[in-house]
Amino acid sequence: MSRVIAAAFATALVAAAVPTAASAGCYGCYTPQPCCHQPQYQQYVAPPQYRTVQETVMVSPGRVVAHRTPAQYRTIMVPKTVMVAPEGVAYERLAPQYATQARVEMVAPARTYYAPVAPRCSTCGY
């Protein structure tokens, strides 16, 4: 029986020693929520940024093509054929060919950043 009385006495002593809000002299004191004092941050990921660039590129360079021209003959009288124009070479100039080509290039790589978020606290009103 003495053990039961000793245990009850120890429990009463511990209960009296622990301070409460009422025993500290604070009745209805405002205790701020932890969300109201610490700024909240959220991590965001910005995707990479790309753009399309139009470029003019040369498809084929300009060149000169040589064409052989054969000699031209005519018969002026029945037994006689004469050369009217000798054989030669005619040159043809070909202009370079260009085309517009599109390519995609990266402007900015993907990045992560932190931005403050408004806390959602029902007790502080924020």
QUIGI-V371050 format. One record per pair of residues at least 24 apart in sequence whose ideal C-beta (glycine too) atoms are under 10 Angstrom apart, sorted by the first residue. I is the first residue (numbers start at 1). J is the second residue. Records with the same first field share a line. If there is no record, write none. Layout:
BEGIN
I = J + J
END
This chain:
BEGIN
30 = 123 + 124
31 = 123
32 = 121 + 123 + 124
33 = 119 + 121 + 122 + 123 + 124 + 126
34 = 119 + 121
35 = 119 + 120 + 121 + 122 + 123 + 124 + 126
36 = 119 + 121 + 123 + 124 + 125 + 126
37 = 119 + 121 + 124
38 = 119
39 = 116 + 117 + 118 + 119
40 = 115 + 116 + 117 + 118 + 119 + 120 + 121 + 126
41 = 113 + 114 + 115 + 116 + 117
42 = 113 + 114 + 115 + 116 + 117
43 = 112 + 113 + 114 + 115
44 = 111 + 112 + 113 + 114 + 115 + 117
45 = 110 + 111 + 112 + 113
46 = 108 + 109 + 110 + 111 + 112 + 113
47 = 108 + 109 + 110 + 111
48 = 106 + 107 + 108 + 109 + 110 + 111
49 = 106 + 107 + 108 + 109 + 110 + 111
50 = 104 + 105 + 106 + 107 + 108
51 = 103 + 104 + 105 + 106 + 107 + 108
52 = 102 + 103 + 104 + 105
53 = 101 + 102 + 103 + 104 + 105
54 = 100 + 101 + 102 + 103
55 = 99 + 100 + 101 + 102 + 103
56 = 98 + 99 + 100 + 101
57 = 97 + 98 + 99 + 100 + 101 + 103
58 = 96 + 97 + 98 + 99
59 = 96 + 97 + 98 + 99 + 101
60 = 94 + 95 + 96 + 97 + 98 + 99
61 = 94 + 95 + 96 + 97
62 = 93 + 94 + 95 + 96 + 97
63 = 92 + 93 + 94 + 95 + 96
64 = 91 + 92 + 93 + 94
65 = 90 + 91 + 92 + 93 + 94
66 = 90 + 91 + 92
67 = 91 + 92
END
